[in-house]
Every structure is written in structure tokens, then in C-alpha cells.
């Protein structure tokens, strides 16, 4: 995309048009990512072996930990890049993108190595027991020990490309890996293929992430000279300004995801006390819930470059109108989804496993998760705005409130009052309270920042 095209998109295009161009590819990308995550569960479920399915569910917190690195260098760097574009500071855009790329690569390699070295304690920590330990390790071997670096790198590169408005290319790169994963899953998992079970799902994921990385490398090579995204090692510099701005947004976003991992680990450990059927059902219900959750997340992340650019350029009216338009669009859509989920919970669970016990567990779990869908859309949008404006402290506050202050205590209390089934309502309870806080915070931001040239960097 040429520079004048970026300016038209960020400064002159109608808000519905700009939001659609930035967020629709991101939403499709997020949906495809959910489908590929669900593909693991679906094809492993076809083996009709709760142990193999439980292995995929138990590994979920470790895969969520990737998001801590993704957000540190993806969200943090892309926010800095978009604000620098708004200030027309193109050298900072190039240097910050190189910083995000190489730091994510290094961290991905180290993450895989450390998980491999300490695999014993790791498996115990995520709730794997004697029954599920071997299957869980087989899945994690490919997705984490060998697959952490390409998994992290392809997501971070998508953030970098998206930060300058190339949302379609970012989504194509992400979706290419996801679609390939869904094609490879049955080949590696099922008896008519390699019959590797959960380990086969992990291998398919690893190969797919490598292909997605290759797409982004080819894209940046083809667009050289027409993009500010730079992965030239000569541009990789340790500068105080870059570290401060990337980490100011990225660290709170990273902590948010680490707390999500903590919450899911606590949830899995509580659920594992009720057996493999309950763990498998919880994993299936959560992955179905992730469809609208990822739509909300994709939508909020999609509009971040538009919000960042207009805040930094001083066009606060356009920034506010973008946020309000986003709220008016996403909340009614997800309200309809909530109703449909509640009515069809049993049918949705049965698509993954034709097991009466798992369907019974999963239906009630999905009822609880589904009630939080509308609230989480507002929460994600508010956090996306905080990240876009460079207000990492607000995002960190919400992350701590969501998990440590609200959700984890709710898990403990609701599990005591309503054993097992109360676990599914903890997140809804937390998100309802956060939704109220989000509305108040957005109102505060709207009142505080008028149409002036005061930049986010001063905060």
C-alpha cells in the first residue's frame, strides 16, 4: 500500500468503510483461527477417546501462553507503529518493527527450549495425570517444543503488517496456515491416515505455522520499498524510546494473557477432579465459546490502527466516532449469538463428540460461558482502545481485575456453591462487572481528550 493510500484510509475514508476494511479481514482471520483450533478437537474427537480429547484441552493454557509474547511484541509494536505513522515519523516505524520481529523470534525459540527442558513439571502444572500425560506430551511436543517459534512469529508479523493498514494481507497470511492445518488434521490424526491422535494434531499445527511464516516473508520481500515494516537486522536497535513505548503497551497486554493462562489452568485443575469426560466437555464448550469471543477480539484489534493513528494525529473526533460506531455494531450482533448459543448448546456440543455424558456436561458449561459474550465484547473493545492510545496502565488494570480480583475468586466460590457447573459462570460474572467499568473508562477518555494535538506519547 502506498503512503497516500494509507493516508486516505486513516484520515479521509468514511468510518464504516475504514472500520470494514481494517476489521472484517481480522474477524475472518480470527474465525478461521478458531475453526482450526476447533478442528483439533473435532478430528481428535472422531477417535471417540476422551483421553486424547482431554490432552488437547489440557494443552490449551500452554498455547495461550504464546499470546503473552504475541501481545508483548505484536500489540506493543503495532500500537507504536500506528502512532508513529500518525506523526509521520517513518524511521521510528521501521526501527520498531525490526525490534518487534527479532525479539519475538528470540523469545519463541527460548520458550520452546524451556518447555522442553522442564516438560515434567509443566505437564503436572497444567493438570495432566497418569491417564492423560502421554497424550498431552505428544501434542505439546509438536505445538510447543518445536512449534513455539513459528506460531509466535506468524502472529507478530500479522500485527506488524496490519499496523500500516494492510489488514487483508495480514489475514491472508494467518488464514493460510489455519486452512492448511484443517486439511492436515485428519491426515495425521485419524486411523485412515497416520493415526497419531493428539500428537498428529500438534504436528499439523506446527507445519501450518511454518507455512504462514513463509507467506509473510514472501510478502515483505515482494512489497519491499512500499512498506514501512522492516525485518532487516541492521534496523534492529535497542533504543530506550522503542523499548519504553513497545513495553508500555505490550507488557500489560502480555500480563493479561499470562493471567488468562493462569485462569484456564485453575479451571482445568478444578475440572480434572471430575474426570476425563468433564475435562473434554469443558474444552469443547470453551472452544465453541471462543468463536464469538474471537470475533469480538478480532473486531477490537482490527480498529486499533485507525484509533491509534487518529489519536496521534490529533483528530480526536474521528477517533471517538470510530469507537462509538464499533460499539453500536458489535454488541447487538453478539446479543443474537448469545441467544442462539443458549438455545442450541446441546446440538453444538454433539457436533464434536457423540457421548451422552460429555454432551450433558458441555451443554451446561456452554450455557454459562454464553451469558458473558455481550459483556466481553465491550471489555475487549475498551482494552483495544487503551492499547491503541498507548495507555498500558489501564489495560493492565483491567487484566488484573479480570482474573485475579474477579474471575479466579469466582471460580473458587461458584465451584463450592455449585460443584463443577458453577465453574462455567465465573467468567460471565467477571465480564459483567468489567463491562460496567469499561463503559465508565471510555466515557472518561472521551471527556478528557478533546480535538487537540496532545499525543499519547506524553502519557
Buried (B, 14 or more C-beta within 10 A) or exposed (E): BEEEBBBBBBBEBEBEEBBBBBBBBBBBBBBBBBBBBBBBBBBBBBBEBBBBBBBBBBBBBBBBBBBBBBBBBBBBBBBBBBBBBBBEBEEBBBBBBBBBBBBBBEBBBEBBEBBBEEBEEBBEBBBBBEBBBBBBBBBBBBBBBBBBBBBBBBBBBBBBBBBBBBBBBBBBBBBBBBBBBBEBBBBBBBEEBBEBBBBBBBBBBBBBBBBBBBBBBEBBEEBEEEBBBBBEEEBBEEEEEBBEBBBBBBBBBBBBBBBBBBBBBBBBBBBBEBBBBBBBBBBBBBBBBBBBBBBBBBBBBBBBBBBBBBBBBBBBEBBBBBBEBBBEBBBEBBEEBBEEBBEBBBEBBBBBBEBEBBBBBBBBBBBBBBBBBBBBBBBBBBBBBBBBBBBBEBBBBBBBBBBEBBBBBBBBEBBEEBEBBBBBBBBBBBBBBBBEBBBEBBEEBBEEBEEEEBBBBEE
